[in-house]
Amino acid sequence: MARLSSSPSFDPCSIAEIAAVLQRQDLPLDPPADDDTPRAAVAIIVRQAPSSRIETLFIERAVCPGDPWSGHMAFPGGRRELRDSTLENAARRETREEVGLALTPAMRIGRLLDLRGSQRLIVTPYVYHGPAKPRLTLSPEVQSAVWIPLAHFADSARARPYRPSGEYPRKVWPSFAYERYTVWGLTYRMIASFMRLFGIELPD
C-alpha cells in the first residue's frame, strides 16, 4: 500500500495514484442490500487544481430548522430514492441537484467502505475525478462550496477537538478547520477512511 507522510508531501500524489489505491480494495460498485435500512450515497470529488494540488469538494449545507445536518460541512449526496436504480445513481443525481455538476460513470475512480450515520442511515461514499475548473451552481440546500487540498488532511497534527453547539453540546468531536469551515462528524469519518488507505491515521 502506498504510504504518505503526515505532511504536505501528499500534494504531488496524482489522480491516477489515488485511483490505483482505491481500486486495490476490489469493492463491488453497489453494496448488497441486506434489509430495509435507509441508504444514502455521497460523491467525494477530487481534482488536480490549476496549482497542481489535489483538492476535494465540500459543501456547506444551508441552515434549516429541523434538519439534523443544518449548516454542517458535507460531501454532495443524499438518500437513495425510488427513482435511483443504484446507490451510485443517487450520488450522481444528488450532486447534480446540489451543485450542478454532472458526474458520469467514466469519472468514477472507486468507492470507500460504507459508514453508518445517525438514524440508522448507511452511507456509501463514491470517489470521482472532477474537472480542473468546474462550474458549480448551488441549490438552495447549499449555502457555499469550497475546494480543500487533501494535504490539509494528511497532516494529522492539524486535527482539533470540536464541541458543536446545539444538539451535541456535551460531546467533543475530532475535526479539521479550514478557513471559516469546520469538518467534523460523519464527513470527518469519511476523510479519515480515505486517508487511511494512504497510511495516514487521523484521531478518532
Residue pairs with C-beta under 8 A, 6 or more apart in sequence:
1 21
1 24
1 197
1 198
1 199
2 17
2 20
2 21
2 198
2 199
3 198
3 199
4 10
4 13
4 154
4 198
4 199
4 200
5 154
6 154
6 155
6 156
6 157
6 200
7 151
7 154
7 155
8 151
8 154
8 155
9 151
9 154
10 54
10 150
10 151
10 154
10 198
10 200
11 52
11 53
11 54
11 149
11 150
11 151
12 52
13 54
13 150
13 198
14 48
14 54
15 46
15 47
15 48
15 54
15 109
15 129
18 46
18 54
18 109
18 127
19 109
19 110
19 129
21 197
21 198
22 109
22 110
22 111
22 112
22 127
22 197
23 109
23 110
25 110
25 113
25 197
27 110
27 111
27 113
29 86
29 88
29 111
30 86
30 87
30 88
30 124
31 87
31 114
31 124
33 39
37 120
37 121
37 122
38 79
38 119
38 120
38 121
38 122
39 79
39 80
39 87
39 90
39 121
39 122
39 123
39 124
40 77
40 78
40 79
40 80
40 90
40 117
40 121
40 122
40 123
40 124
41 77
41 78
41 80
41 87
41 88
41 90
41 91
41 94
41 123
41 124
41 125
41 126
42 74
42 75
42 76
42 77
42 78
42 91
42 94
42 123
42 124
42 125
42 126
42 190
43 75
43 76
43 77
43 91
43 92
43 94
43 95
43 103
43 125
43 126
43 127
43 128
44 56
44 75
44 112
44 125
44 126
44 127
44 128
44 190
44 194
45 56
45 57
45 75
45 76
45 95
45 101
45 103
45 127
45 128
45 129
45 130
46 54
46 55
46 56
46 109
46 127
46 128
46 129
46 130
46 150
47 54
47 55
47 56
47 57
47 129
47 130
47 131
47 132
47 134
47 147
48 54
48 132
49 55
49 132
49 147
49 149
50 132
50 133
53 149
53 150
53 151
54 149
54 150
54 151
55 147
55 148
55 149
55 150
56 147
56 148
56 150
57 75
57 76
57 99
57 130
57 145
57 146
57 147
58 73
58 74
58 75
58 145
58 146
58 147
58 148
58 181
58 183
58 187
59 73
59 74
59 75
59 76
59 98
59 99
59 138
59 142
59 144
59 145
60 71
60 72
60 73
60 74
60 142
60 143
60 144
60 145
60 146
60 181
61 67
61 69
61 70
61 71
61 72
61 73
61 74
61 141
61 142
61 143
62 70
62 71
62 140
62 141
62 142
62 143
63 70
63 71
63 143
64 70
64 141
68 118
68 119
68 167
71 143
72 184
72 185
72 187
73 181
73 182
73 183
73 184
73 187
74 186
74 187
75 125
75 187
75 190
76 91
76 94
76 95
76 98
76 99
76 101
77 90
77 91
77 94
77 95
77 98
77 123
77 125
78 90
78 94
78 98
79 90
79 121
80 87
80 90
81 90
81 93
83 93
84 90
84 93
87 124
87 126
88 105
88 108
88 111
88 126
91 103
91 124
91 126
92 102
92 103
92 104
95 101
95 103
96 102
96 103
97 139
97 141
98 138
98 139
98 141
98 142
99 136
99 137
99 138
99 139
99 142
99 145
100 135
100 136
100 137
100 138
100 139
101 130
101 134
101 136
103 128
103 130
107 128
107 129
107 130
108 126
108 127
108 128
109 127
109 128
109 129
110 126
110 127
111 124
111 125
111 126
111 127
112 124
112 125
112 126
112 127
112 190
112 193
112 194
112 197
113 193
114 122
114 123
114 124
115 122
115 123
115 125
115 186
115 189
115 190
115 193
116 122
116 123
117 123
117 186
118 186
123 186
123 190
125 190
125 193
125 194
127 194
136 145
138 144
138 145
146 178
146 179
146 181
148 178
148 181
148 183
150 195
152 158
152 176
152 178
153 176
153 191
153 194
153 195
153 200
153 202
154 195
154 198
154 200
156 200
156 201
156 202
156 203
158 176
158 177
159 174
159 175
159 176
159 202
159 203
160 174
160 175
160 176
160 177
161 172
161 173
161 174
161 175
162 172
162 173
162 174
162 175
162 182
162 184
163 169
163 171
163 172
163 173
164 173
164 184
173 184
173 185
173 188
174 184
174 188
174 202
174 203
174 204
175 182
175 183
175 184
175 188
176 182
176 183
176 184
176 188
176 191
177 183
183 191
188 202
191 202
192 201
192 202
192 204
195 201
195 202
196 202
